[in-house]
Amino acid sequence: MSQDLTYEQALEKLDERLKVLEDGNLSLEDALKAVDEARVYLKICTERLDAARKKIEVRAEPETTD
C-alpha cells in the first residue's frame, strides 16, 4: 500500500498527481480523485519528514552524564 512508500517515492507520486492536475485535462471526477491521491502522498511525505526531524532532534540532544 502507499504507506510503505519512502519519502522520495511519495514525493514523486505527489509530483505526478500535481502535474496531472496542472494540465487541466481531467473531468471533475478524475480531478477530485487526483486531489485525494495527492493528499495521501502529501500526508506520507509529512509523516516521513516528521519522523526524520525527531531522529535528528534525538541525536542533537546533549548526553547527560551522571
CHARMM internal coordinates of N, CA and C (Angstrom, degrees):
IC EDIT
DIST 1 N 1 CA 1.4654
DIST 1 CA 1 C 1.5161
ANGL 1 N 1 CA 1 C 109.53
DIST 1 C 2 N 1.2762
ANGL 1 CA 1 C 2 N 117.08
DIHE 1 N 1 CA 1 C 2 N 173.18
DIST 2 N 2 CA 1.4592
ANGL 1 C 2 N 2 CA 121.91
DIHE 1 CA 1 C 2 N 2 CA -175.78
DIST 2 CA 2 C 1.5213
ANGL 2 N 2 CA 2 C 113.12
DIHE 1 C 2 N 2 CA 2 C -66.57
DIST 2 C 3 N 1.3349
ANGL 2 CA 2 C 3 N 118.43
DIHE 2 N 2 CA 2 C 3 N -21.73
DIST 3 N 3 CA 1.4624
ANGL 2 C 3 N 3 CA 120.27
DIHE 2 CA 2 C 3 N 3 CA 179.66
DIST 3 CA 3 C 1.5282
ANGL 3 N 3 CA 3 C 111.81
DIHE 2 C 3 N 3 CA 3 C -68.97
DIST 3 C 4 N 1.3161
ANGL 3 CA 3 C 4 N 118.20
DIHE 3 N 3 CA 3 C 4 N -15.56
DIST 4 N 4 CA 1.4599
ANGL 3 C 4 N 4 CA 121.93
DIHE 3 CA 3 C 4 N 4 CA 179.25
DIST 4 CA 4 C 1.5245
ANGL 4 N 4 CA 4 C 112.43
DIHE 3 C 4 N 4 CA 4 C -85.95
DIST 4 C 5 N 1.3154
ANGL 4 CA 4 C 5 N 117.41
DIHE 4 N 4 CA 4 C 5 N -0.74
DIST 5 N 5 CA 1.4565
ANGL 4 C 5 N 5 CA 121.02
DIHE 4 CA 4 C 5 N 5 CA -178.26
DIST 5 CA 5 C 1.5237
ANGL 5 N 5 CA 5 C 111.27
DIHE 4 C 5 N 5 CA 5 C -72.67
DIST 5 C 6 N 1.3140
ANGL 5 CA 5 C 6 N 115.08
DIHE 5 N 5 CA 5 C 6 N 147.57
DIST 6 N 6 CA 1.4592
ANGL 5 C 6 N 6 CA 119.49
DIHE 5 CA 5 C 6 N 6 CA 171.27
DIST 6 CA 6 C 1.5249
ANGL 6 N 6 CA 6 C 108.31
DIHE 5 C 6 N 6 CA 6 C -76.54
DIST 6 C 7 N 1.3217
ANGL 6 CA 6 C 7 N 115.86
DIHE 6 N 6 CA 6 C 7 N 170.63
DIST 7 N 7 CA 1.4626
ANGL 6 C 7 N 7 CA 120.34
DIHE 6 CA 6 C 7 N 7 CA 176.98
DIST 7 CA 7 C 1.5254
ANGL 7 N 7 CA 7 C 110.04
DIHE 6 C 7 N 7 CA 7 C -57.43
DIST 7 C 8 N 1.3192
ANGL 7 CA 7 C 8 N 115.84
DIHE 7 N 7 CA 7 C 8 N -46.38
DIST 8 N 8 CA 1.4596
ANGL 7 C 8 N 8 CA 120.42
DIHE 7 CA 7 C 8 N 8 CA -176.87
DIST 8 CA 8 C 1.5251
ANGL 8 N 8 CA 8 C 111.89
DIHE 7 C 8 N 8 CA 8 C -63.46
DIST 8 C 9 N 1.3287
ANGL 8 CA 8 C 9 N 116.27
DIHE 8 N 8 CA 8 C 9 N -40.81
DIST 9 N 9 CA 1.4632
ANGL 8 C 9 N 9 CA 120.12
DIHE 8 CA 8 C 9 N 9 CA 179.08
DIST 9 CA 9 C 1.5279
ANGL 9 N 9 CA 9 C 111.14
DIHE 8 C 9 N 9 CA 9 C -65.89
DIST 9 C 10 N 1.3267
ANGL 9 CA 9 C 10 N 116.12
DIHE 9 N 9 CA 9 C 10 N -43.71
DIST 10 N 10 CA 1.4626
ANGL 9 C 10 N 10 CA 120.17
DIHE 9 CA 9 C 10 N 10 CA 179.43
DIST 10 CA 10 C 1.5248
ANGL 10 N 10 CA 10 C 110.69
DIHE 9 C 10 N 10 CA 10 C -65.04
DIST 10 C 11 N 1.3256
ANGL 10 CA 10 C 11 N 116.65
DIHE 10 N 10 CA 10 C 11 N -39.03
DIST 11 N 11 CA 1.4601
ANGL 10 C 11 N 11 CA 120.47
DIHE 10 CA 10 C 11 N 11 CA 178.85
DIST 11 CA 11 C 1.5277
ANGL 11 N 11 CA 11 C 110.74
DIHE 10 C 11 N 11 CA 11 C -64.08
DIST 11 C 12 N 1.3207
ANGL 11 CA 11 C 12 N 116.42
DIHE 11 N 11 CA 11 C 12 N -40.08
DIST 12 N 12 CA 1.4669
ANGL 11 C 12 N 12 CA 120.35
DIHE 11 CA 11 C 12 N 12 CA 178.04
DIST 12 CA 12 C 1.5294
ANGL 12 N 12 CA 12 C 110.83
DIHE 11 C 12 N 12 CA 12 C -64.08
DIST 12 C 13 N 1.3216
ANGL 12 CA 12 C 13 N 116.53
DIHE 12 N 12 CA 12 C 13 N -43.93
DIST 13 N 13 CA 1.4686
ANGL 12 C 13 N 13 CA 120.39
DIHE 12 CA 12 C 13 N 13 CA 178.75
DIST 13 CA 13 C 1.5283
ANGL 13 N 13 CA 13 C 110.55
DIHE 12 C 13 N 13 CA 13 C -64.80
DIST 13 C 14 N 1.3305
ANGL 13 CA 13 C 14 N 116.94
DIHE 13 N 13 CA 13 C 14 N -39.87
DIST 14 N 14 CA 1.4597
ANGL 13 C 14 N 14 CA 120.94
DIHE 13 CA 13 C 14 N 14 CA 176.93
DIST 14 CA 14 C 1.5246
ANGL 14 N 14 CA 14 C 110.20
DIHE 13 C 14 N 14 CA 14 C -60.73
DIST 14 C 15 N 1.3132
ANGL 14 CA 14 C 15 N 115.94
DIHE 14 N 14 CA 14 C 15 N -45.35
DIST 15 N 15 CA 1.4620
ANGL 14 C 15 N 15 CA 120.64
DIHE 14 CA 14 C 15 N 15 CA 179.08
DIST 15 CA 15 C 1.5315
ANGL 15 N 15 CA 15 C 111.21
DIHE 14 C 15 N 15 CA 15 C -60.60
DIST 15 C 16 N 1.3226
ANGL 15 CA 15 C 16 N 116.75
DIHE 15 N 15 CA 15 C 16 N -40.81
DIST 16 N 16 CA 1.4694
ANGL 15 C 16 N 16 CA 120.64
DIHE 15 CA 15 C 16 N 16 CA 178.08
DIST 16 CA 16 C 1.5258
ANGL 16 N 16 CA 16 C 111.15
DIHE 15 C 16 N 16 CA 16 C -61.46
DIST 16 C 17 N 1.3218
ANGL 16 CA 16 C 17 N 115.99
DIHE 16 N 16 CA 16 C 17 N -44.92
DIST 17 N 17 CA 1.4674
ANGL 16 C 17 N 17 CA 120.37
DIHE 16 CA 16 C 17 N 17 CA 179.91
DIST 17 CA 17 C 1.5288
ANGL 17 N 17 CA 17 C 110.62
DIHE 16 C 17 N 17 CA 17 C -63.34
DIST 17 C 18 N 1.3248
ANGL 17 CA 17 C 18 N 116.73
DIHE 17 N 17 CA 17 C 18 N -41.74
DIST 18 N 18 CA 1.4650
ANGL 17 C 18 N 18 CA 120.31
DIHE 17 CA 17 C 18 N 18 CA -179.83
DIST 18 CA 18 C 1.5253
ANGL 18 N 18 CA 18 C 111.50
DIHE 17 C 18 N 18 CA 18 C -65.03
DIST 18 C 19 N 1.3250
ANGL 18 CA 18 C 19 N 116.77
DIHE 18 N 18 CA 18 C 19 N -39.19
DIST 19 N 19 CA 1.4656
ANGL 18 C 19 N 19 CA 119.90
DIHE 18 CA 18 C 19 N 19 CA 178.05
DIST 19 CA 19 C 1.5204
ANGL 19 N 19 CA 19 C 111.16
DIHE 18 C 19 N 19 CA 19 C -63.75
DIST 19 C 20 N 1.3240
ANGL 19 CA 19 C 20 N 116.41
DIHE 19 N 19 CA 19 C 20 N -40.77
DIST 20 N 20 CA 1.4642
ANGL 19 C 20 N 20 CA 120.66
DIHE 19 CA 19 C 20 N 20 CA 177.80
DIST 20 CA 20 C 1.5260
ANGL 20 N 20 CA 20 C 109.74
DIHE 19 C 20 N 20 CA 20 C -61.62
DIST 20 C 21 N 1.3245
ANGL 20 CA 20 C 21 N 116.50
DIHE 20 N 20 CA 20 C 21 N -42.66
DIST 21 N 21 CA 1.4658
ANGL 20 C 21 N 21 CA 120.13
DIHE 20 CA 20 C 21 N 21 CA 179.17
DIST 21 CA 21 C 1.5246
ANGL 21 N 21 CA 21 C 111.77
DIHE 20 C 21 N 21 CA 21 C -66.51
DIST 21 C 22 N 1.3203
ANGL 21 CA 21 C 22 N 116.53
DIHE 21 N 21 CA 21 C 22 N -39.66
DIST 22 N 22 CA 1.4625
ANGL 21 C 22 N 22 CA 120.52
DIHE 21 CA 21 C 22 N 22 CA -179.46
DIST 22 CA 22 C 1.5251
ANGL 22 N 22 CA 22 C 112.06
DIHE 21 C 22 N 22 CA 22 C -66.09
DIST 22 C 23 N 1.3199
ANGL 22 CA 22 C 23 N 116.88
DIHE 22 N 22 CA 22 C 23 N -31.23
DIST 23 N 23 CA 1.4642
ANGL 22 C 23 N 23 CA 120.26
DIHE 22 CA 22 C 23 N 23 CA 178.79
DIST 23 CA 23 C 1.5232
ANGL 23 N 23 CA 23 C 111.26
DIHE 22 C 23 N 23 CA 23 C -61.55
DIST 23 C 24 N 1.3153
ANGL 23 CA 23 C 24 N 116.47
DIHE 23 N 23 CA 23 C 24 N -32.49
DIST 24 N 24 CA 1.4537
ANGL 23 C 24 N 24 CA 120.85
DIHE 23 CA 23 C 24 N 24 CA 176.04
DIST 24 CA 24 C 1.5117
ANGL 24 N 24 CA 24 C 115.70
DIHE 23 C 24 N 24 CA 24 C 73.29
DIST 24 C 25 N 1.3116
ANGL 24 CA 24 C 25 N 117.87
DIHE 24 N 24 CA 24 C 25 N 13.91
DIST 25 N 25 CA 1.4646
ANGL 24 C 25 N 25 CA 120.99
DIHE 24 CA 24 C 25 N 25 CA -178.57
DIST 25 CA 25 C 1.5247
ANGL 25 N 25 CA 25 C 111.95
DIHE 24 C 25 N 25 CA 25 C -99.58
DIST 25 C 26 N 1.3188
ANGL 25 CA 25 C 26 N 117.15
DIHE 25 N 25 CA 25 C 26 N 33.98
DIST 26 N 26 CA 1.4554
ANGL 25 C 26 N 26 CA 121.45
DIHE 25 CA 25 C 26 N 26 CA -177.29
DIST 26 CA 26 C 1.5184
ANGL 26 N 26 CA 26 C 110.78
DIHE 25 C 26 N 26 CA 26 C -111.65
DIST 26 C 27 N 1.3084
ANGL 26 CA 26 C 27 N 114.20
DIHE 26 N 26 CA 26 C 27 N 150.47
DIST 27 N 27 CA 1.4610
ANGL 26 C 27 N 27 CA 118.31
DIHE 26 CA 26 C 27 N 27 CA 169.64
DIST 27 CA 27 C 1.5264
ANGL 27 N 27 CA 27 C 107.27
DIHE 26 C 27 N 27 CA 27 C -71.73
DIST 27 C 28 N 1.3021
ANGL 27 CA 27 C 28 N 116.49
DIHE 27 N 27 CA 27 C 28 N 166.20
DIST 28 N 28 CA 1.4598
ANGL 27 C 28 N 28 CA 120.32
DIHE 27 CA 27 C 28 N 28 CA 179.22
DIST 28 CA 28 C 1.5221
ANGL 28 N 28 CA 28 C 110.51
DIHE 27 C 28 N 28 CA 28 C -58.45
DIST 28 C 29 N 1.3096
ANGL 28 CA 28 C 29 N 116.22
DIHE 28 N 28 CA 28 C 29 N -43.86
DIST 29 N 29 CA 1.4693
ANGL 28 C 29 N 29 CA 121.30
DIHE 28 CA 28 C 29 N 29 CA -179.84
DIST 29 CA 29 C 1.5319
ANGL 29 N 29 CA 29 C 111.02
DIHE 28 C 29 N 29 CA 29 C -60.29
DIST 29 C 30 N 1.3166
ANGL 29 CA 29 C 30 N 117.23
DIHE 29 N 29 CA 29 C 30 N -46.20
DIST 30 N 30 CA 1.4614
ANGL 29 C 30 N 30 CA 121.09
DIHE 29 CA 29 C 30 N 30 CA 179.84
DIST 30 CA 30 C 1.5262
ANGL 30 N 30 CA 30 C 111.58
DIHE 29 C 30 N 30 CA 30 C -67.74
DIST 30 C 31 N 1.3201
ANGL 30 CA 30 C 31 N 116.63
DIHE 30 N 30 CA 30 C 31 N -35.63
DIST 31 N 31 CA 1.4633
ANGL 30 C 31 N 31 CA 120.28
DIHE 30 CA 30 C 31 N 31 CA 178.02
DIST 31 CA 31 C 1.5241
ANGL 31 N 31 CA 31 C 110.44
DIHE 30 C 31 N 31 CA 31 C -65.27
DIST 31 C 32 N 1.3226
ANGL 31 CA 31 C 32 N 116.99
DIHE 31 N 31 CA 31 C 32 N -42.37
DIST 32 N 32 CA 1.4660
ANGL 31 C 32 N 32 CA 120.36
DIHE 31 CA 31 C 32 N 32 CA 178.02
DIST 32 CA 32 C 1.5244
ANGL 32 N 32 CA 32 C 111.02
DIHE 31 C 32 N 32 CA 32 C -63.60
DIST 32 C 33 N 1.3144
ANGL 32 CA 32 C 33 N 116.16
DIHE 32 N 32 CA 32 C 33 N -39.44
DIST 33 N 33 CA 1.4655
ANGL 32 C 33 N 33 CA 120.42
DIHE 32 CA 32 C 33 N 33 CA 177.74
DIST 33 CA 33 C 1.5301
ANGL 33 N 33 CA 33 C 110.11
DIHE 32 C 33 N 33 CA 33 C -64.14
DIST 33 C 34 N 1.3174
ANGL 33 CA 33 C 34 N 117.30
DIHE 33 N 33 CA 33 C 34 N -42.70
DIST 34 N 34 CA 1.4653
ANGL 33 C 34 N 34 CA 121.18
DIHE 33 CA 33 C 34 N 34 CA 179.32
DIST 34 CA 34 C 1.5245
ANGL 34 N 34 CA 34 C 111.06
DIHE 33 C 34 N 34 CA 34 C -64.34
DIST 34 C 35 N 1.3226
ANGL 34 CA 34 C 35 N 116.91
DIHE 34 N 34 CA 34 C 35 N -38.06
DIST 35 N 35 CA 1.4679
ANGL 34 C 35 N 35 CA 120.60
DIHE 34 CA 34 C 35 N 35 CA 177.38
DIST 35 CA 35 C 1.5235
ANGL 35 N 35 CA 35 C 110.02
DIHE 34 C 35 N 35 CA 35 C -64.56
DIST 35 C 36 N 1.3221
ANGL 35 CA 35 C 36 N 117.18
DIHE 35 N 35 CA 35 C 36 N -44.54
DIST 36 N 36 CA 1.4645
ANGL 35 C 36 N 36 CA 120.47
DIHE 35 CA 35 C 36 N 36 CA 178.60
DIST 36 CA 36 C 1.5251
ANGL 36 N 36 CA 36 C 111.24
DIHE 35 C 36 N 36 CA 36 C -60.87
DIST 36 C 37 N 1.3258
ANGL 36 CA 36 C 37 N 116.59
DIHE 36 N 36 CA 36 C 37 N -43.08
DIST 37 N 37 CA 1.4618
ANGL 36 C 37 N 37 CA 120.51
DIHE 36 CA 36 C 37 N 37 CA 178.56
DIST 37 CA 37 C 1.5247
ANGL 37 N 37 CA 37 C 110.57
DIHE 36 C 37 N 37 CA 37 C -64.80
DIST 37 C 38 N 1.3141
ANGL 37 CA 37 C 38 N 116.94
DIHE 37 N 37 CA 37 C 38 N -41.01
DIST 38 N 38 CA 1.4695
ANGL 37 C 38 N 38 CA 120.66
DIHE 37 CA 37 C 38 N 38 CA 178.52
DIST 38 CA 38 C 1.5196
ANGL 38 N 38 CA 38 C 110.54
DIHE 37 C 38 N 38 CA 38 C -61.11
DIST 38 C 39 N 1.3209
ANGL 38 CA 38 C 39 N 117.04
DIHE 38 N 38 CA 38 C 39 N -40.13
DIST 39 N 39 CA 1.4696
ANGL 38 C 39 N 39 CA 120.40
DIHE 38 CA 38 C 39 N 39 CA 178.16
DIST 39 CA 39 C 1.5221
ANGL 39 N 39 CA 39 C 111.51
DIHE 38 C 39 N 39 CA 39 C -61.51
DIST 39 C 40 N 1.3183
ANGL 39 CA 39 C 40 N 116.70
DIHE 39 N 39 CA 39 C 40 N -40.67
DIST 40 N 40 CA 1.4668
ANGL 39 C 40 N 40 CA 120.86
DIHE 39 CA 39 C 40 N 40 CA 178.89
DIST 40 CA 40 C 1.5278
ANGL 40 N 40 CA 40 C 109.83
DIHE 39 C 40 N 40 CA 40 C -61.72
DIST 40 C 41 N 1.3181
ANGL 40 CA 40 C 41 N 116.77
DIHE 40 N 40 CA 40 C 41 N -47.13
DIST 41 N 41 CA 1.4632
ANGL 40 C 41 N 41 CA 120.38
DIHE 40 CA 40 C 41 N 41 CA -178.89
DIST 41 CA 41 C 1.5243
ANGL 41 N 41 CA 41 C 111.65
DIHE 40 C 41 N 41 CA 41 C -67.83
DIST 41 C 42 N 1.3198
ANGL 41 CA 41 C 42 N 117.06
DIHE 41 N 41 CA 41 C 42 N -36.04
DIST 42 N 42 CA 1.4605
ANGL 41 C 42 N 42 CA 120.49
DIHE 41 CA 41 C 42 N 42 CA 176.25
DIST 42 CA 42 C 1.5252
ANGL 42 N 42 CA 42 C 110.60
DIHE 41 C 42 N 42 CA 42 C -63.76
DIST 42 C 43 N 1.3153
ANGL 42 CA 42 C 43 N 116.72
DIHE 42 N 42 CA 42 C 43 N -41.13
DIST 43 N 43 CA 1.4703
ANGL 42 C 43 N 43 CA 121.12
DIHE 42 CA 42 C 43 N 43 CA 178.30
DIST 43 CA 43 C 1.5261
ANGL 43 N 43 CA 43 C 110.53
DIHE 42 C 43 N 43 CA 43 C -62.50
DIST 43 C 44 N 1.3190
ANGL 43 CA 43 C 44 N 116.73
DIHE 43 N 43 CA 43 C 44 N -42.62
DIST 44 N 44 CA 1.4628
ANGL 43 C 44 N 44 CA 120.60
DIHE 43 CA 43 C 44 N 44 CA 178.76
DIST 44 CA 44 C 1.5246
ANGL 44 N 44 CA 44 C 109.92
DIHE 43 C 44 N 44 CA 44 C -62.60
DIST 44 C 45 N 1.3188
ANGL 44 CA 44 C 45 N 117.17
DIHE 44 N 44 CA 44 C 45 N -45.18
DIST 45 N 45 CA 1.4677
ANGL 44 C 45 N 45 CA 120.70
DIHE 44 CA 44 C 45 N 45 CA 178.60
DIST 45 CA 45 C 1.5204
ANGL 45 N 45 CA 45 C 110.73
DIHE 44 C 45 N 45 CA 45 C -59.07
DIST 45 C 46 N 1.3183
ANGL 45 CA 45 C 46 N 116.50
DIHE 45 N 45 CA 45 C 46 N -44.99
DIST 46 N 46 CA 1.4609
ANGL 45 C 46 N 46 CA 120.98
DIHE 45 CA 45 C 46 N 46 CA -179.72
DIST 46 CA 46 C 1.5216
ANGL 46 N 46 CA 46 C 110.82
DIHE 45 C 46 N 46 CA 46 C -62.85
DIST 46 C 47 N 1.3227
ANGL 46 CA 46 C 47 N 117.31
DIHE 46 N 46 CA 46 C 47 N -42.74
DIST 47 N 47 CA 1.4648
ANGL 46 C 47 N 47 CA 121.20
DIHE 46 CA 46 C 47 N 47 CA 178.90
DIST 47 CA 47 C 1.5244
ANGL 47 N 47 CA 47 C 111.14
DIHE 46 C 47 N 47 CA 47 C -62.56
DIST 47 C 48 N 1.3372
ANGL 47 CA 47 C 48 N 116.27
DIHE 47 N 47 CA 47 C 48 N -43.30
DIST 48 N 48 CA 1.4678
ANGL 47 C 48 N 48 CA 119.63
DIHE 47 CA 47 C 48 N 48 CA -179.68
DIST 48 CA 48 C 1.5303
ANGL 48 N 48 CA 48 C 110.91
DIHE 47 C 48 N 48 CA 48 C -65.12
DIST 48 C 49 N 1.3322
ANGL 48 CA 48 C 49 N 116.85
DIHE 48 N 48 CA 48 C 49 N -40.65
DIST 49 N 49 CA 1.4650
ANGL 48 C 49 N 49 CA 120.35
DIHE 48 CA 48 C 49 N 49 CA 178.81
DIST 49 CA 49 C 1.5251
ANGL 49 N 49 CA 49 C 110.98
DIHE 48 C 49 N 49 CA 49 C -66.50
DIST 49 C 50 N 1.3216
ANGL 49 CA 49 C 50 N 117.64
DIHE 49 N 49 CA 49 C 50 N -41.05
DIST 50 N 50 CA 1.4636
ANGL 49 C 50 N 50 CA 120.91
DIHE 49 CA 49 C 50 N 50 CA 177.99
DIST 50 CA 50 C 1.5276
ANGL 50 N 50 CA 50 C 111.04
DIHE 49 C 50 N 50 CA 50 C -62.07
DIST 50 C 51 N 1.3267
ANGL 50 CA 50 C 51 N 116.56
DIHE 50 N 50 CA 50 C 51 N -42.02
DIST 51 N 51 CA 1.4640
ANGL 50 C 51 N 51 CA 120.44
DIHE 50 CA 50 C 51 N 51 CA 178.73
DIST 51 CA 51 C 1.5250
ANGL 51 N 51 CA 51 C 110.83
DIHE 50 C 51 N 51 CA 51 C -63.66
DIST 51 C 52 N 1.3174
ANGL 51 CA 51 C 52 N 116.63
DIHE 51 N 51 CA 51 C 52 N -42.44
DIST 52 N 52 CA 1.4681
ANGL 51 C 52 N 52 CA 120.27
DIHE 51 CA 51 C 52 N 52 CA 178.57
DIST 52 CA 52 C 1.5223
ANGL 52 N 52 CA 52 C 110.56
DIHE 51 C 52 N 52 CA 52 C -65.08
DIST 52 C 53 N 1.3186
ANGL 52 CA 52 C 53 N 117.11
DIHE 52 N 52 CA 52 C 53 N -40.61
DIST 53 N 53 CA 1.4695
ANGL 52 C 53 N 53 CA 121.85
DIHE 52 CA 52 C 53 N 53 CA 179.36
DIST 53 CA 53 C 1.5315
ANGL 53 N 53 CA 53 C 110.45
DIHE 52 C 53 N 53 CA 53 C -61.11
DIST 53 C 54 N 1.3278
ANGL 53 CA 53 C 54 N 116.65
DIHE 53 N 53 CA 53 C 54 N -41.84
DIST 54 N 54 CA 1.4676
ANGL 53 C 54 N 54 CA 120.68
DIHE 53 CA 53 C 54 N 54 CA 179.24
DIST 54 CA 54 C 1.5247
ANGL 54 N 54 CA 54 C 110.83
DIHE 53 C 54 N 54 CA 54 C -64.41
DIST 54 C 55 N 1.3228
ANGL 54 CA 54 C 55 N 117.02
DIHE 54 N 54 CA 54 C 55 N -40.23
DIST 55 N 55 CA 1.4651
ANGL 54 C 55 N 55 CA 120.10
DIHE 54 CA 54 C 55 N 55 CA 178.25
DIST 55 CA 55 C 1.5211
ANGL 55 N 55 CA 55 C 110.64
DIHE 54 C 55 N 55 CA 55 C -63.51
DIST 55 C 56 N 1.3192
ANGL 55 CA 55 C 56 N 116.33
DIHE 55 N 55 CA 55 C 56 N -40.64
DIST 56 N 56 CA 1.4648
ANGL 55 C 56 N 56 CA 120.56
DIHE 55 CA 55 C 56 N 56 CA 179.21
DIST 56 CA 56 C 1.5182
ANGL 56 N 56 CA 56 C 110.14
DIHE 55 C 56 N 56 CA 56 C -65.16
DIST 56 C 57 N 1.3351
ANGL 56 CA 56 C 57 N 117.02
DIHE 56 N 56 CA 56 C 57 N -42.32
DIST 57 N 57 CA 1.4569
ANGL 56 C 57 N 57 CA 120.65
DIHE 56 CA 56 C 57 N 57 CA 179.80
DIST 57 CA 57 C 1.5197
ANGL 57 N 57 CA 57 C 111.41
DIHE 56 C 57 N 57 CA 57 C -62.88
DIST 57 C 58 N 1.3273
ANGL 57 CA 57 C 58 N 116.96
DIHE 57 N 57 CA 57 C 58 N -40.02
DIST 58 N 58 CA 1.4622
ANGL 57 C 58 N 58 CA 120.73
DIHE 57 CA 57 C 58 N 58 CA 179.33
DIST 58 CA 58 C 1.5169
ANGL 58 N 58 CA 58 C 109.99
DIHE 57 C 58 N 58 CA 58 C -64.43
DIST 58 C 59 N 1.3047
ANGL 58 CA 58 C 59 N 117.22
DIHE 58 N 58 CA 58 C 59 N -42.51
DIST 59 N 59 CA 1.4653
ANGL 58 C 59 N 59 CA 120.76
DIHE 58 CA 58 C 59 N 59 CA -179.84
DIST 59 CA 59 C 1.5202
ANGL 59 N 59 CA 59 C 111.68
DIHE 58 C 59 N 59 CA 59 C -69.49
DIST 59 C 60 N 1.3147
ANGL 59 CA 59 C 60 N 117.12
DIHE 59 N 59 CA 59 C 60 N -28.17
DIST 60 N 60 CA 1.4599
ANGL 59 C 60 N 60 CA 120.97
DIHE 59 CA 59 C 60 N 60 CA -177.78
DIST 60 CA 60 C 1.5227
ANGL 60 N 60 CA 60 C 112.59
DIHE 59 C 60 N 60 CA 60 C -82.23
DIST 60 C 61 N 1.3306
ANGL 60 CA 60 C 61 N 117.15
DIHE 60 N 60 CA 60 C 61 N -16.05
DIST 61 N 61 CA 1.4616
ANGL 60 C 61 N 61 CA 119.81
DIHE 60 CA 60 C 61 N 61 CA 179.84
DIST 61 CA 61 C 1.5236
ANGL 61 N 61 CA 61 C 109.48
DIHE 60 C 61 N 61 CA 61 C -66.51
DIST 61 C 62 N 1.3301
ANGL 61 CA 61 C 62 N 116.21
DIHE 61 N 61 CA 61 C 62 N 134.43
DIST 62 N 62 CA 1.4629
ANGL 61 C 62 N 62 CA 118.49
DIHE 61 CA 61 C 62 N 62 CA 178.18
DIST 62 CA 62 C 1.5258
ANGL 62 N 62 CA 62 C 110.21
DIHE 61 C 62 N 62 CA 62 C -68.63
DIST 62 C 63 N 1.3057
ANGL 62 CA 62 C 63 N 114.46
DIHE 62 N 62 CA 62 C 63 N 141.27
DIST 63 N 63 CA 1.4580
ANGL 62 C 63 N 63 CA 119.08
DIHE 62 CA 62 C 63 N 63 CA 178.11
DIST 63 CA 63 C 1.5131
ANGL 63 N 63 CA 63 C 108.90
DIHE 62 C 63 N 63 CA 63 C -76.80
DIST 63 C 64 N 1.3122
ANGL 63 CA 63 C 64 N 115.30
DIHE 63 N 63 CA 63 C 64 N 135.97
DIST 64 N 64 CA 1.4578
ANGL 63 C 64 N 64 CA 119.38
DIHE 63 CA 63 C 64 N 64 CA 177.94
DIST 64 CA 64 C 1.5141
ANGL 64 N 64 CA 64 C 108.80
DIHE 63 C 64 N 64 CA 64 C -94.40
DIST 64 C 65 N 1.2912
ANGL 64 CA 64 C 65 N 115.50
DIHE 64 N 64 CA 64 C 65 N 134.80
DIST 65 N 65 CA 1.4617
ANGL 64 C 65 N 65 CA 120.51
DIHE 64 CA 64 C 65 N 65 CA 177.49
DIST 65 CA 65 C 1.5106
ANGL 65 N 65 CA 65 C 108.18
DIHE 64 C 65 N 65 CA 65 C -113.67
DIST 65 C 66 N 1.2944
ANGL 65 CA 65 C 66 N 115.26
DIHE 65 N 65 CA 65 C 66 N 132.97
DIST 66 N 66 CA 1.4660
ANGL 65 C 66 N 66 CA 120.19
DIHE 65 CA 65 C 66 N 66 CA -179.71
DIST 66 CA 66 C 1.4972
ANGL 66 N 66 CA 66 C 111.23
DIHE 65 C 66 N 66 CA 66 C -99.52
END
COOR INIT
IC SEED 1 N 1 CA 1 C
IC BUILD
